[in-house]
Amino acid sequence: MVYVTAIGEIRRNVVHDGHRGPKEINVGPEFLTWLTDPKLNGAGALFDFGCYGADLATWLMDGRRPDSVTAVMQQIKPDVYPRVDDEATIILTYPRAQAIIQASWNWPFSRKDMEVYGQRGYAITVGRDQLRVRLDEKEEASAEARPLEKTKEDSVSYLRAVLLGGLKAEGLSSLETNVIVTEILDAARQSAAKGKTVSLARIQ
């Protein structure tokens, strides 16, 4: 996280995640049935793509649980997804920062990108390996992300390294991080259902 350090303490991060919708991109029938079942999956786009933003936010905030979670869910395509949400926004608050997670089955194309804003600049992801970076009053510049280790290049290599190579799951993949992600998603579902902000600050 070199550029996170360069831009100063994080104040806001915005994660865009999703695609045109599982039915629209022709996922398999078994997966589609599970994704759109409010009991089996728990929600629609909120859980399907909100999980990635919650994971990234938790990692960027060094494993800190947010103080509060506020979420809204919509059914923009109730004829296609009558039982679950297809549009969701989650706002996480921290003592000195916010995270906004935009999970959607309504993007015009697939998205998986993030904006991180600090005290002195920003870093915005572009595709898999590129960043747009601006520091202080300087012009925006492009930067290339450092290559990942071979064991972390893709999900299958990483899983193999953990299961067979003794690699410890850390950071984004750690149990500790993902327990917090689960708490965030559950709180987001409650918040959207009740129309109220849910506090997580009391949980230790």
GIJOTA-V618471 format. One record per pair of residues at least 12 apart in sequence whose ideal C-beta (glycine too) atoms are under 10 Angstrom apart, sorted by sequence separation. I is the first residue (numbers start at 1). J is the second residue. If there is no record, write none. Layout:
i:I j:J
i:I j:J
This chain:
i:22 j:34
i:23 j:35
i:35 j:47
i:36 j:48
i:54 j:66
i:73 j:85
i:74 j:86
i:75 j:87
i:89 j:101
i:90 j:102
i:113 j:125
i:121 j:133
i:122 j:134
i:123 j:135
i:130 j:142
i:131 j:143
i:149 j:161
i:186 j:198
i:187 j:199
i:22 j:35
i:23 j:36
i:35 j:48
i:72 j:85
i:73 j:86
i:74 j:87
i:88 j:101
i:89 j:102
i:90 j:103
i:101 j:114
i:112 j:125
i:113 j:126
i:121 j:134
i:122 j:135
i:130 j:143
i:131 j:144
i:187 j:200
i:21 j:35
i:22 j:36
i:71 j:85
i:73 j:87
i:74 j:88
i:88 j:102
i:89 j:103
i:113 j:127
i:120 j:134
i:121 j:135
i:129 j:143
i:130 j:144
i:131 j:145
i:151 j:165
i:159 j:173
i:184 j:198
i:186 j:200
i:21 j:36
i:54 j:69
i:72 j:87
i:73 j:88
i:74 j:89
i:87 j:102
i:88 j:103
i:89 j:104
i:99 j:114
i:100 j:115
i:112 j:127
i:116 j:131
i:120 j:135
i:121 j:136
i:129 j:144
i:130 j:145
i:152 j:167
i:158 j:173
i:183 j:198
i:72 j:88
i:73 j:89
i:87 j:103
i:88 j:104
i:112 j:128
i:120 j:136
i:121 j:137
i:124 j:140
i:126 j:142
i:129 j:145
i:151 j:167
i:184 j:200
i:187 j:203
i:71 j:88
i:72 j:89
i:73 j:90
i:86 j:103
i:87 j:104
i:88 j:105
i:99 j:116
i:114 j:131
i:115 j:132
i:116 j:133
i:117 j:134
i:118 j:135
i:119 j:136
i:120 j:137
i:121 j:138
i:126 j:143
i:128 j:145
i:129 j:146
i:183 j:200
i:71 j:89
i:72 j:90
i:85 j:103
i:86 j:104
i:87 j:105
i:122 j:140
i:126 j:144
i:127 j:145
i:129 j:147
i:149 j:167
i:155 j:173
i:70 j:89
i:71 j:90
i:72 j:91
i:85 j:104
i:86 j:105
i:87 j:106
i:98 j:117
i:121 j:140
i:126 j:145
i:129 j:148
i:152 j:171
i:70 j:90
i:71 j:91
i:85 j:105
i:86 j:106
i:87 j:107
i:97 j:117
i:123 j:143
i:125 j:145
i:128 j:148
i:152 j:172
i:180 j:200
i:183 j:203
i:50 j:71
i:69 j:90
i:70 j:91
i:71 j:92
i:84 j:105
i:97 j:118
i:152 j:173
i:22 j:44
i:69 j:91
i:70 j:92
i:123 j:145
i:21 j:44
i:22 j:45
i:50 j:73
i:68 j:91
i:69 j:92
i:70 j:93
i:96 j:119
i:180 j:203
i:21 j:45
i:66 j:90
i:68 j:92
i:69 j:93
i:81 j:105
i:46 j:71
i:66 j:91
i:67 j:92
i:68 j:93
i:80 j:105
i:19 j:45
i:22 j:48
i:46 j:72
i:66 j:92
i:67 j:93
i:68 j:94
i:18 j:45
i:21 j:48
i:46 j:73
i:65 j:92
i:66 j:93
i:67 j:94
i:17 j:45
i:43 j:71
i:45 j:73
i:66 j:94
i:67 j:95
i:76 j:104
i:77 j:105
i:19 j:48
i:44 j:73
i:45 j:74
i:65 j:94
i:66 j:95
i:76 j:105
i:77 j:106
i:18 j:48
i:19 j:49
i:43 j:73
i:44 j:74
i:45 j:75
i:64 j:94
i:69 j:99
i:71 j:101
i:73 j:103
i:74 j:104
i:76 j:106
i:17 j:48
i:18 j:49
i:44 j:75
i:45 j:76
i:61 j:92
i:64 j:95
i:66 j:97
i:17 j:49
i:18 j:50
i:66 j:98
i:69 j:101
i:71 j:103
i:74 j:106
i:16 j:49
i:17 j:50
i:57 j:90
i:61 j:94
i:64 j:97
i:66 j:99
i:15 j:49
i:17 j:51
i:18 j:52
i:58 j:92
i:60 j:94
i:61 j:95
i:15 j:50
i:17 j:52
i:18 j:53
i:50 j:85
i:53 j:88
i:57 j:92
i:61 j:96
i:16 j:52
i:17 j:53
i:45 j:81
i:48 j:84
i:53 j:89
i:54 j:90
i:61 j:97
i:15 j:52
i:16 j:53
i:44 j:81
i:47 j:84
i:48 j:85
i:53 j:90
i:57 j:94
i:60 j:97
i:15 j:53
i:46 j:84
i:47 j:85
i:48 j:86
i:50 j:88
i:54 j:92
i:61 j:99
i:14 j:53
i:15 j:54
i:17 j:56
i:44 j:83
i:45 j:84
i:46 j:85
i:49 j:88
i:50 j:89
i:53 j:92
i:60 j:99
i:13 j:53
i:15 j:55
i:44 j:84
i:45 j:85
i:46 j:86
i:48 j:88
i:50 j:90
i:57 j:97
i:15 j:56
i:43 j:84
i:44 j:85
i:45 j:86
i:46 j:87
i:47 j:88
i:57 j:98
i:58 j:99
i:15 j:57
i:41 j:83
i:42 j:84
i:43 j:85
i:44 j:86
i:45 j:87
i:46 j:88
i:57 j:99
i:13 j:56
i:14 j:57
i:41 j:84
i:44 j:87
i:45 j:88
i:46 j:89
i:56 j:99
i:57 j:100
i:13 j:57
i:36 j:80
i:39 j:83
i:44 j:88
i:45 j:89
i:46 j:90
i:57 j:101
i:15 j:60
i:36 j:81
i:38 j:83
i:43 j:88
i:54 j:99
i:56 j:101
i:35 j:81
i:36 j:82
i:37 j:83
i:38 j:84
i:53 j:99
i:55 j:101
i:10 j:57
i:13 j:60
i:36 j:83
i:37 j:84
i:38 j:85
i:53 j:100
i:54 j:101
i:13 j:61
i:36 j:84
i:53 j:101
i:32 j:81
i:35 j:84
i:52 j:101
i:53 j:102
i:54 j:103
i:10 j:60
i:36 j:86
i:51 j:101
i:53 j:103
i:10 j:61
i:50 j:101
i:52 j:103
i:10 j:62
i:49 j:101
i:50 j:102
i:51 j:103
i:24 j:77
i:49 j:102
i:50 j:103
i:23 j:77
i:49 j:103
i:50 j:104
i:60 j:114
i:21 j:76
i:46 j:101
i:48 j:103
i:49 j:104
i:4 j:60
i:21 j:77
i:24 j:80
i:47 j:103
i:48 j:104
i:49 j:105
i:60 j:116
i:23 j:80
i:45 j:102
i:46 j:103
i:48 j:105
i:57 j:114
i:1 j:59
i:22 j:80
i:23 j:81
i:45 j:103
i:46 j:104
i:49 j:107
i:56 j:114
i:1 j:60
i:21 j:80
i:22 j:81
i:44 j:103
i:45 j:104
i:53 j:112
i:21 j:81
i:43 j:103
i:44 j:104
i:45 j:105
i:52 j:112
i:56 j:116
i:1 j:62
i:44 j:105
i:45 j:106
i:53 j:114
i:45 j:107
i:49 j:111
i:52 j:114
i:23 j:86
i:49 j:112
i:22 j:86
i:21 j:86
i:18 j:86
i:18 j:87
i:36 j:105
i:18 j:88
i:35 j:105
i:15 j:90
i:13 j:92
i:25 j:105
i:24 j:105
i:12 j:94
i:23 j:105
i:24 j:106
i:103 j:185
i:11 j:94
i:21 j:104
i:22 j:105
i:101 j:184
i:10 j:94
i:13 j:97
i:14 j:98
i:15 j:99
i:16 j:100
i:17 j:101
i:18 j:102
i:20 j:104
i:21 j:105
i:25 j:109
i:101 j:185
i:11 j:96
i:12 j:97
i:13 j:98
i:14 j:99
i:15 j:100
i:16 j:101
i:17 j:102
i:18 j:103
i:19 j:104
i:20 j:105
i:21 j:106
i:25 j:110
i:99 j:184
i:103 j:188
i:10 j:96
i:11 j:97
i:12 j:98
i:13 j:99
i:14 j:100
i:15 j:101
i:16 j:102
i:17 j:103
i:18 j:104
i:19 j:105
i:20 j:106
i:21 j:107
i:9 j:96
i:10 j:97
i:11 j:98
i:12 j:99
i:13 j:100
i:14 j:101
i:15 j:102
i:16 j:103
i:17 j:104
i:18 j:105
i:19 j:106
i:20 j:107
i:101 j:188
i:9 j:97
i:10 j:98
i:12 j:100
i:13 j:101
i:14 j:102
i:15 j:103
i:16 j:104
i:18 j:106
i:19 j:107
i:20 j:108
i:10 j:99
i:18 j:107
i:19 j:108
i:20 j:109
i:17 j:107
i:19 j:109
i:20 j:110
i:16 j:107
i:18 j:109
i:19 j:110
i:18 j:110
i:19 j:111
i:92 j:184
i:17 j:110
i:18 j:111
i:19 j:112
i:17 j:111
i:18 j:112
i:90 j:184
i:16 j:111
i:17 j:112
i:90 j:185
i:92 j:187
i:15 j:111
i:16 j:112
i:17 j:113
i:92 j:188
i:15 j:112
i:16 j:113
i:17 j:114
i:88 j:185
i:90 j:187
i:91 j:188
i:15 j:113
i:16 j:114
i:90 j:188
i:14 j:113
i:15 j:114
i:16 j:115
i:89 j:188
i:90 j:189
i:14 j:114
i:15 j:115
i:88 j:188
i:91 j:191
i:13 j:114
i:14 j:115
i:15 j:116
i:88 j:189
i:90 j:191
i:13 j:115
i:14 j:116
i:90 j:192
i:12 j:115
i:13 j:116
i:14 j:117
i:89 j:192
i:12 j:116
i:13 j:117
i:85 j:189
i:88 j:192
i:93 j:197
i:11 j:116
i:12 j:117
i:13 j:118
i:10 j:116
i:11 j:117
i:12 j:118
i:91 j:197
i:93 j:199
i:95 j:201
i:10 j:117
i:11 j:118
i:85 j:192
i:93 j:200
i:94 j:201
i:10 j:118
i:11 j:119
i:63 j:171
i:92 j:200
i:93 j:201
i:7 j:116
i:8 j:117
i:9 j:118
i:10 j:119
i:13 j:122
i:16 j:125
i:62 j:171
i:7 j:117
i:8 j:118
i:9 j:119
i:12 j:122
i:13 j:123
i:14 j:124
i:15 j:125
i:7 j:118
i:8 j:119
i:9 j:120
i:11 j:122
i:59 j:170
i:63 j:174
i:4 j:116
i:6 j:118
i:7 j:119
i:8 j:120
i:59 j:171
i:60 j:172
i:3 j:116
i:5 j:118
i:7 j:120
i:8 j:121
i:10 j:123
i:58 j:171
i:59 j:172
i:63 j:176
i:71 j:184
i:4 j:118
i:6 j:120
i:7 j:121
i:58 j:172
i:59 j:173
i:63 j:177
i:65 j:179
i:66 j:180
i:69 j:183
i:71 j:185
i:1 j:116
i:3 j:118
i:6 j:121
i:7 j:122
i:59 j:174
i:65 j:180
i:69 j:184
i:73 j:188
i:7 j:123
i:55 j:171
i:56 j:172
i:58 j:174
i:64 j:180
i:69 j:185
i:71 j:187
i:72 j:188
i:73 j:189
i:6 j:123
i:55 j:172
i:63 j:180
i:66 j:183
i:69 j:186
i:70 j:187
i:71 j:188
i:3 j:121
i:55 j:173
i:58 j:176
i:59 j:177
i:65 j:183
i:66 j:184
i:69 j:187
i:70 j:188
i:71 j:189
i:73 j:191
i:74 j:192
i:3 j:122
i:4 j:123
i:55 j:174
i:58 j:177
i:61 j:180
i:65 j:184
i:68 j:187
i:69 j:188
i:71 j:190
i:72 j:191
i:73 j:192
i:3 j:123
i:52 j:172
i:58 j:178
i:69 j:189
i:71 j:191
i:72 j:192
i:73 j:193
i:2 j:123
i:3 j:124
i:56 j:177
i:58 j:179
i:59 j:180
i:66 j:187
i:69 j:190
i:70 j:191
i:71 j:192
i:1 j:123
i:55 j:177
i:58 j:180
i:59 j:181
i:65 j:187
i:69 j:191
i:70 j:192
i:71 j:193
i:54 j:177
i:55 j:178
i:57 j:180
i:58 j:181
i:68 j:191
i:69 j:192
i:72 j:195
i:54 j:178
i:57 j:181
i:71 j:195
i:55 j:180
i:56 j:181
i:58 j:183
i:70 j:195
i:7 j:133
i:54 j:180
i:55 j:181
i:58 j:184
i:70 j:196
i:71 j:197
i:6 j:133
i:7 j:134
i:8 j:135
i:51 j:178
i:54 j:181
i:57 j:184
i:70 j:197
i:71 j:198
i:3 j:131
i:7 j:135
i:8 j:136
i:53 j:181
i:54 j:182
i:69 j:197
i:70 j:198
i:2 j:131
i:6 j:135
i:7 j:136
i:52 j:181
i:54 j:183
i:55 j:184
i:68 j:197
i:69 j:198
i:3 j:133
i:6 j:136
i:51 j:181
i:54 j:184
i:67 j:197
i:68 j:198
i:69 j:199
i:2 j:133
i:50 j:181
i:51 j:182
i:53 j:184
i:54 j:185
i:68 j:199
i:69 j:200
i:3 j:135
i:53 j:185
i:66 j:198
i:67 j:199
i:68 j:200
i:51 j:184
i:54 j:187
i:66 j:199
i:67 j:200
i:68 j:201
i:50 j:184
i:51 j:185
i:54 j:188
i:66 j:200
i:67 j:201
i:47 j:182
i:50 j:185
i:65 j:200
i:66 j:201
i:67 j:202
i:65 j:201
i:47 j:185
i:50 j:188
i:65 j:203
i:46 j:185
i:47 j:186
i:50 j:189
i:65 j:204
i:3 j:143
i:42 j:182
i:2 j:143
i:47 j:188
i:3 j:145
i:43 j:185
i:46 j:188
i:47 j:189
i:2 j:145
i:42 j:185
i:43 j:186
i:46 j:189
i:2 j:146
i:42 j:186
i:43 j:188
i:43 j:189
i:46 j:192
i:42 j:189
i:43 j:192
i:43 j:193
i:38 j:189
